[in-house]
Amino acid sequence: MSDLAAARAAKTRLHAELRDDDDVVGIGLRRTADGYGLKVNVSRGTARDHVPSTVEGVDVRVDVVGQVRAQG
């Protein structure tokens, strides 16, 4: 179980690790059954290999969402 403060700290660390990965299109917090975790959105499935399954004890979920583009 991870509380909100632990998840926020893990998000900061994960963002620093993945900021140069062009396949990562978003990193956020998510509710879990027993607390909080992280969610990483990637543009393609092979990017999963670059994302750890946990960060500082916080679970990480990876979703393939494709390319993210602004609509106007």
Buried (B, 14 or more C-beta within 10 A) or exposed (E): EBEEEBBBBBBEBBBEBBEEBEBBBEBEBBEBEEBBBBBBBBBEEEBBEBBBEEBBEBBBEBEBEEEEEEEE
